[in-house]
Amino acid sequence: MPAALTFAFLPAPADIPPEVNIDTVVADLADDGVSAPSADVPGLQAVVARAREHGLDVKIVVLERNPGRDEQLRDIATAVGKHEDGTVLVLSPSWVGSYTNTLPRVAVEDAQDKAYTGNAVQSASNYVDELIAPGESYGLITVGVLVLAGGAAAATWVLRRRRADRDGR
């Protein structure tokens, strides 16, 4: 296989923007779970405390500028998550990234969709609101779909049987 093609199948390495120092971010998170510009810290501390009241361990990192690509926020969250248990939310003015080792990825991504506001405190609050909201009961939904499908199959069988009896088959 040509050398150029072998790289197409390798995962891309994490891409942390040069202005983000993960060790500094982790140290900043240690006292209150927040690494953000000082104006946002009190509001974000309240969001972290509210999450903790609901049994969630959430850390919030806010960047003052967007990195080169939105995927870099998830890379930052993952790098921070290697040092911190729980869920890490990384916000920039236009983008959101997250990492978790405690929650289902689908729940985190649904919450992430609610965090695009451009205001770090509001975004983090929306994110936590979505995480603590009661979710859909996929077990009940599955049972309902199976009952409906089974009922439709039974009704079809009965109708075909009647038609066959009527036609003398």
QUIDAQUI-V278276 format. One record per residue. N is the residue number from 1. RES is the residue in one letter. PSI is psi as a letter, one per 20 degrees, with the letter a starting at -180 (none if undefined). OMEGA is omega in whole degrees, 0 to 359 (999 if undefined). D_CENTER is the distance of its C-alpha to the mean C-alpha in Angstrom with 2 decimals. Layout:
((N RES PSI OMEGA D_CENTER) (N RES PSI OMEGA D_CENTER))
This chain:
((1 M p 180 37.01) (2 P q 183 37.23) (3 A h 182 35.46) (4 A h 181 33.44) (5 L h 181 31.87) (6 T h 180 30.86) (7 F h 180 28.30) (8 A h 183 26.59) (9 F j 179 25.37) (10 L q 177 24.12) (11 P q 179 20.50) (12 A q 178 20.30) (13 P q 177 20.50) (14 A q 183 18.04) (15 D n 179 19.19) (16 I p 178 19.28) (17 P q 184 21.25) (18 P h 181 24.67) (19 E i 179 24.51) (20 V o 177 21.63) (21 N o 185 23.06) (22 I g 180 20.54) (23 D g 178 23.31) (24 T g 179 23.98) (25 V g 180 20.38) (26 V g 178 20.23) (27 A h 180 23.66) (28 D h 179 22.68) (29 L h 190 19.78) (30 A h 186 22.32) (31 D h 185 24.08) (32 D j 179 21.58) (33 G j 183 17.97) (34 V p 170 18.23) (35 S o 189 19.24) (36 A r 172 20.06) (37 P q 188 23.17) (38 S h 181 25.55) (39 A h 182 25.52) (40 D i 189 21.85) (41 V g 182 22.13) (42 P g 179 23.67) (43 G h 180 21.18) (44 L h 175 18.19) (45 Q h 178 20.12) (46 A h 178 20.42) (47 V g 179 16.69) (48 V g 179 16.27) (49 A g 178 19.30) (50 R g 177 18.09) (51 A g 180 14.91) (52 R h 178 17.43) (53 E h 180 19.68) (54 H j 176 17.19) (55 G j 180 16.83) (56 L p 176 13.56) (57 D n 184 13.95) (58 V p 172 12.02) (59 K q 183 13.40) (60 I p 178 13.39) (61 V p 179 14.90) (62 V p 174 16.43) (63 L q 181 18.36) (64 E h 180 21.35) (65 R q 174 21.32) (66 N p 173 19.08) (67 P a 181 19.37) (68 G h 181 20.98) (69 R q 181 17.90) (70 D h 180 14.33) (71 E h 181 13.28) (72 Q h 178 14.98) (73 L g 177 12.36) (74 R h 176 10.03) (75 D g 177 13.42) (76 I g 180 14.22) (77 A g 179 11.16) (78 T g 179 12.06) (79 A g 177 15.68) (80 V h 180 15.32) (81 G h 176 13.43) (82 K h 180 16.59) (83 H h 188 18.55) (84 E p 172 16.49) (85 D r 176 15.15) (86 G b 185 12.19) (87 T p 180 9.06) (88 V p 176 9.69) (89 L p 178 8.84) (90 V p 182 11.15) (91 L q 168 12.76) (92 S r 183 15.77) (93 P h 184 17.96) (94 S i 189 16.42) (95 W r 181 13.08) (96 V q 173 9.66) (97 G q 181 8.04) (98 S r 178 6.08) (99 Y q 174 7.13) (100 T q 170 7.75) (101 N j 182 10.91) (102 T i 185 11.17) (103 L q 174 8.52) (104 P p 181 7.85) (105 R h 181 5.24) (106 V h 179 5.79) (107 A g 180 5.41) (108 V g 180 2.17) (109 E h 175 2.54) (110 D g 179 5.58) (111 A h 180 5.64) (112 Q h 179 5.14) (113 D h 180 7.89) (114 K i 187 9.97) (115 A j 180 10.14) (116 Y n 180 12.54) (117 T h 184 15.79) (118 G i 177 17.60) (119 N o 188 18.29) (120 A g 182 16.43) (121 V g 179 17.33) (122 Q g 179 16.57) (123 S g 180 13.15) (124 A h 179 12.29) (125 S g 177 14.09) (126 N g 180 12.33) (127 Y g 180 8.88) (128 V g 177 10.73) (129 D g 181 12.68) (130 E h 180 9.98) (131 L h 183 8.98) (132 I i 178 12.75) (133 A q 176 13.84) (134 P p 182 15.34) (135 G r 177 13.52) (136 E q 176 15.52) (137 S n 183 17.83) (138 Y h 176 17.40) (139 G g 179 20.51) (140 L h 178 22.59) (141 I g 179 21.46) (142 T g 179 22.44) (143 V g 179 25.74) (144 G g 179 26.46) (145 V g 179 26.04) (146 L h 178 28.22) (147 V g 178 30.84) (148 L g 180 31.02) (149 A g 177 31.35) (150 G g 177 33.95) (151 G g 179 35.82) (152 A g 179 35.96) (153 A g 179 37.24) (154 A g 180 39.82) (155 A g 178 40.98) (156 T g 179 41.40) (157 W g 180 43.39) (158 V g 181 45.62) (159 L g 178 46.31) (160 R h 179 47.18) (161 R g 178 49.38) (162 R g 180 51.25) (163 R g 179 51.79) (164 A g 178 53.12) (165 D g 180 55.44) (166 R h 181 56.66) (167 D i 177 57.43) (168 G k 180 59.28) (169 R none 999 57.20))
